[in-house]
Every structure is written in structure tokens, then in C-alpha cells.
């Protein structure tokens, strides 16, 4: 079964106090291939690209051990 942890859009977002997984498929520039999916992303950079509300949605979307969403793409 494909899980979020095996997806290339699931990356750690590094905040001031903690690091959490987030789904970058919520951002069109990564989903469309306009930008390469990074190995990790700083929370400040994510907020600059999409805003705080989208960051919260991206973190909530990740399901590390359950089945991945329809945007699943295996890590290379």
C-alpha cells in the first residue's frame, strides 16, 4: 500500500521549535513540476510561497502510515 512517507511530495518542514511532515502537492508550483521538490523546506519559506493557512492544511494532509492521497508519486 502506498503511504505518504513513500511519496516525494511529503517532506519535512522545519520550524523554530519542531519539524513536521507536510504535503507539497498542496502547492501548484511543486505539483506541476515548475519547481523541484526539495528534501526539506523551512516553514518561513513555505509561508512566503503560500501563506500560513496553506501550511496548516499541508501539515494536516499528511498521513504517515495510512493510504496516500491521489497525488501520490513514489520517491526517486
JOPE-V442980 format. One record per residue. N is the residue number from 1. PHI is phi in whole degrees, 0 to 359 (NA if undefined). PSI is psi as a letter, one per 20 degrees, with the letter a starting at -180 (* if undefined). D_LAST is the distance of its C-alpha to the last C-alpha in Angstrom with 2 decimals. Layout:
n = (N:N)
phi = (PHI:PHI)
psi = (PSI:PSI)
d_last = (D_LAST:D_LAST)
This chain:
n = (1:2:3:4:5:6:7:8:9:10:11:12:13:14:15:16:17:18:19:20:21:22:23:24:25:26:27:28:29:30:31:32:33:34:35:36:37:38:39:40:41:42:43:44:45:46:47:48:49:50:51:52:53:54:55:56:57:58:59:60:61:62:63:64:65:66:67:68:69:70:71:72:73:74:75:76)
phi = (NA:281:241:301:297:268:267:289:278:269:229:288:251:264:258:294:249:208:243:228:283:220:264:280:291:285:253:301:291:272:295:280:89:300:236:288:288:284:289:205:217:284:301:298:293:297:297:296:281:227:104:293:296:291:300:299:296:294:290:291:288:290:234:305:246:266:298:286:281:288:269:307:218:299:293:264)
psi = (p:p:r:h:h:j:q:i:i:o:q:p:p:o:a:h:h:r:p:q:q:q:o:i:i:i:p:h:h:h:h:i:j:h:q:q:p:r:h:r:p:q:h:h:g:g:h:h:g:i:r:h:g:h:g:g:h:h:g:h:h:p:n:h:i:r:p:r:a:i:j:p:o:q:q:*)
d_last = (17.00:14.08:14.65:13.94:12.60:9.58:9.08:7.32:10.99:12.43:13.17:16.29:19.20:21.70:25.32:28.60:29.16:25.98:22.21:20.94:17.77:17.78:16.18:15.51:15.75:19.44:19.43:19.69:18.56:14.97:15.11:16.57:14.19:17.25:15.56:12.12:10.94:12.13:11.36:14.86:17.75:21.49:23.55:25.97:23.46:22.32:26.03:26.74:24.27:25.19:27.91:28.59:28.91:25.44:24.05:26.02:24.75:21.07:21.75:23.80:21.25:18.79:19.60:17.78:19.16:20.30:18.79:16.42:17.87:17.67:15.02:12.33:8.90:6.34:3.77:0.00)
